[in-house]
Amino acid sequence: MANNSAFDRVLQARSSEKIQIKALVNGITDDFIELHGDRAYGDDAAIYSGIGFLNGEAVTIIGIRKSDDDVNNEEVHFGSAEPDGYRKALRLMKQAEKFNRPVITLINTPGAYPDVEAEYHGQGYMISQLILEGMRLKVPYISVIVGEGGSGGALALAVGDCVWAFEESIYSILSPEGYATILWKDSSRAREAAEEMKLTPTDLLENGIIDQIIPEVRTDKDLNEFKQALSKQIKTIRELSVSEMLNKRRDRYRAF
C-alpha cells in the first residue's frame, strides 16, 4: 500500500460526491416513509429513518446522513447525531423487533455530536444503549459503513449480524487528525496517522472488523446490486433461529 493511500481513502470517504444517505435509502426501497421523533425530547434530522419495502419485504432503515436536498450540513452537524437522534434510532429498532422487520443501518458520520448540551441530554448513555440493545435485537440486523464511520457515533449503529463497508469508506475510533493530535500533539501528521490506524476497508476486512467490502454505488446498476445483496443477506440470516442468530452476533463481537 502506498504511503498516502490510507489518507486518500479518508478524503474519498468524506467526499461530497459520495451517494447521499437519503438517495441510497430511496433507491433500495419502495414506498419509503420517514418516521420522526424520539418520543422523549426531540427529532434529530441527522438520523434519516423509517420503513420501506425491500424486494417486497418491509424493512426498517436507519441512516446517519450529511447534507442533502432536505437539510444542510449545519442542520445535521455535518453528519453528527445528537442524543434525540439516537433515541429515535433505538425507538425504531424496538418497533422493528415488535413487527419482525429486519433492520438496516447506513452510516456516514465523523462521530456523535460532541457539545455540552448533547452530553447533558445523554449522548454517551444513548450510544451505550444502542450497542446493548443492538446486540439483543431479535430480527436480522445489517450495518453498512457508507462513508465515514467515526468513533462511538458510528459504533452505535454498527453491531449488526454483519458489517459491510463501501470501497471508499473508513471506520475508526476517531479521525486521523484527532489521533495525530492525541498521539503526537500535531494534527498535521494526519496522513501518517491514517496509515497507523488501519481504517481502510481492506485493513478492516483483514482484521475481521467488517465482513464484506461493497462496491461504490454510482449507477442504477450499482444500486440494484446493493439492493439484491441486502435482500440475499436478510434471507440468509432469516434461516437461523433467533437464538442461533443472537449467539452468532454475540460471538462475532466477543472475538474482538
C-alpha positions in Angstrom: 0.0 0.0 0.0 1.4 3.4 -0.9 2.3 5.8 1.9 -0.6 8.1 1.1 -3.3 5.6 0.2 -5.0 5.4 3.6 -5.4 9.2 3.8 -6.6 9.3 0.2 -9.3 6.8 1.3 -10.2 9.2 4.2 -10.7 12.0 1.7 -12.8 9.8 -0.5 -15.0 8.8 2.4 -15.6 12.5 3.2 -16.2 13.5 -0.4 -19.4 15.4 -1.2 -19.6 13.3 -4.4 -20.5 10.1 -2.4 -24.1 9.0 -2.7 -26.3 10.7 -0.1 -27.9 8.5 2.5 -31.4 9.7 1.5 -30.8 8.8 -2.1 -29.4 5.4 -1.1 -32.5 4.7 1.1 -34.9 5.7 -1.5 -33.0 3.8 -4.2 -33.2 0.5 -2.4 -36.7 0.7 -1.1 -40.2 1.2 -2.4 -42.8 3.4 -0.7 -40.4 4.6 2.0 -42.0 6.5 4.8 -39.7 8.6 7.0 -40.5 8.4 10.7 -39.8 11.3 13.1 -39.2 11.9 16.8 -37.8 10.1 19.8 -41.0 10.4 21.9 -38.9 11.9 24.7 -37.1 15.1 23.7 -37.0 15.9 20.0 -36.2 14.9 16.5 -32.7 15.0 15.0 -32.6 15.4 11.2 -29.1 13.8 11.2 -30.9 10.4 11.6 -32.9 9.7 8.4 -35.0 6.7 9.2 -38.3 4.9 8.5 -40.0 2.0 6.9 -39.9 0.8 3.3 -40.2 -2.3 1.2 -37.0 -4.1 0.0 -38.0 -6.5 -2.7 -41.5 -6.7 -1.2 -40.3 -7.2 2.4 -40.9 -4.5 5.0 -37.7 -3.3 6.5 -36.6 -0.6 8.9 -33.8 1.6 7.7 -31.8 3.9 10.0 -29.3 6.2 8.3 -26.9 8.9 9.7 -26.7 11.5 7.0 -24.8 14.6 5.9 -26.4 17.3 3.8 -28.9 16.5 1.0 -31.7 18.3 -0.8 -33.7 18.5 2.5 -31.1 19.6 5.0 -27.7 21.4 5.0 -24.6 20.4 6.9 -25.2 22.9 9.7 -28.6 21.4 10.4 -27.2 17.9 10.8 -23.9 19.0 12.3 -22.1 17.5 9.3 -23.5 14.1 10.0 -23.0 14.1 13.8 -26.2 12.9 15.5 -27.5 14.2 18.8 -29.0 12.2 21.7 -32.5 12.6 20.4 -31.4 11.1 17.1 -30.0 8.1 18.8 -33.2 7.8 20.9 -35.2 7.9 17.6 -33.0 5.1 16.2 -33.5 3.0 19.3 -37.2 3.5 19.2 -37.4 2.4 15.6 -35.2 -0.7 16.3 -37.6 -1.8 19.0 -40.5 -1.1 16.8 -38.9 -3.2 14.1 -38.4 -6.1 16.6 -42.1 -5.9 17.6 -43.2 -6.3 14.0 -40.5 -8.7 12.9 -38.9 -6.3 10.4 -35.2 -6.6 9.5 -33.1 -3.5 10.4 -30.6 -2.0 8.0 -28.3 0.9 9.2 -26.5 3.1 6.8 -23.7 5.1 8.4 -21.9 8.2 7.3 -20.7 10.2 10.4 -17.5 11.6 11.7 -18.8 10.8 15.2 -21.6 11.8 17.6 -22.2 15.5 18.2 -19.8 16.4 21.0 -21.2 19.6 22.5 -22.0 20.1 26.2 -25.8 20.1 25.7 -25.5 16.7 23.9 -23.8 15.3 27.0 -26.4 16.8 29.3 -29.1 15.1 27.3 -27.4 11.6 27.5 -25.2 11.3 24.5 -22.9 8.6 25.9 -25.8 6.8 27.5 -27.7 6.6 24.3 -24.7 5.2 22.4 -24.2 2.5 25.0 -27.9 1.6 24.9 -27.9 1.3 21.1 -24.9 -1.0 21.4 -26.5 -3.1 24.1 -30.0 -3.3 22.6 -28.5 -3.9 19.1 -26.8 -7.0 20.4 -30.1 -8.2 21.7 -32.3 -7.3 18.7 -34.3 -10.4 17.7 -34.5 -9.6 14.0 -31.9 -9.6 11.2 -29.6 -6.6 11.5 -27.2 -5.4 8.8 -24.9 -2.5 9.3 -23.2 -0.7 6.4 -20.5 2.0 6.6 -21.2 4.2 3.6 -18.7 6.9 4.1 -17.2 7.9 7.4 -17.6 5.6 10.3 -16.3 7.6 13.2 -16.0 6.6 16.8 -18.9 5.6 19.1 -21.3 7.6 16.9 -20.8 5.0 14.2 -20.5 2.0 16.5 -23.9 2.8 18.0 -25.4 1.6 14.7 -22.8 -0.9 13.7 -23.3 -4.0 15.8 -25.3 -5.9 13.3 -25.2 -9.6 12.4 -22.8 -8.5 9.6 -21.0 -5.2 9.0 -20.3 -4.1 5.4 -18.3 -1.2 4.2 -18.3 0.7 0.9 -15.0 0.7 -1.0 -14.4 4.4 -0.4 -15.1 4.4 3.3 -13.3 4.4 6.7 -14.2 3.0 10.1 -12.1 4.0 13.1 -12.1 5.1 16.8 -11.6 8.7 15.8 -10.4 10.9 12.9 -6.8 10.8 11.8 -6.5 14.4 12.8 -7.7 13.6 16.3 -5.4 10.6 16.5 -2.4 12.7 15.4 -3.2 15.4 17.9 -3.5 13.0 20.8 -0.5 10.8 20.0 1.9 13.3 18.6 0.4 16.7 19.5 0.4 17.6 15.8 -2.7 17.3 13.7 -0.7 17.9 10.5 0.5 14.3 10.8 -3.0 13.1 9.9 -1.7 11.3 6.8 0.7 9.3 8.9 -1.9 8.6 11.5 -4.3 7.2 8.8 -1.7 4.6 8.0 -1.2 3.6 11.6 -4.9 3.3 12.3 -5.7 0.6 9.8 -9.0 2.3 8.9 -9.5 1.3 5.2 -11.9 -1.4 4.2 -9.1 -3.7 3.2 -7.5 -3.4 6.6 -10.8 -3.8 8.3 -11.6 -6.9 6.4 -8.2 -8.4 7.1 -8.7 -7.8 10.8 -12.2 -9.2 10.9 -13.9 -5.8 11.8 -16.1 -5.9 8.7 -17.4 -8.9 6.8 -17.6 -7.6 3.2 -16.5 -4.7 1.0 -19.3 -3.3 -1.1 -18.7 -1.5 -4.5 -19.4 2.2 -4.5 -22.9 3.0 -5.7 -22.8 5.4 -8.6 -25.2 4.0 -11.1 -28.7 2.4 -11.1 -27.0 -0.9 -11.8 -24.8 -0.5 -8.7 -27.9 0.4 -6.7 -29.8 -2.7 -7.8 -26.8 -4.9 -7.0 -26.6 -3.4 -3.5 -30.3 -3.9 -3.0 -30.1 -7.6 -4.1 -27.1 -8.2 -1.8 -29.0 -6.8 1.2 -32.1 -8.9 0.3 -30.0 -12.1 0.0 -28.2 -11.4 3.3 -31.5 -10.9 5.1 -32.8 -14.3 3.8 -29.5 -15.9 4.9 -29.9 -14.6 8.5 -33.6 -15.5 8.5 -32.6 -19.1 8.1 -31.3 -19.1 11.6 -33.4 -19.4 14.7 -33.5 -16.4 16.9 -31.2 -18.0 19.5 -28.7 -19.0 16.8 -28.8 -15.5 15.3 -28.1 -13.9 18.7 -25.4 -16.3 19.6 -23.6 -15.8 16.3 -23.9 -12.0 16.7 -22.6 -12.1 20.2 -19.7 -14.4 19.2 -18.8 -12.1 16.4 -18.1 -9.2 18.8 -16.6 -11.3 21.6 -14.0 -12.4 19.1 -12.5 -8.9 19.2 
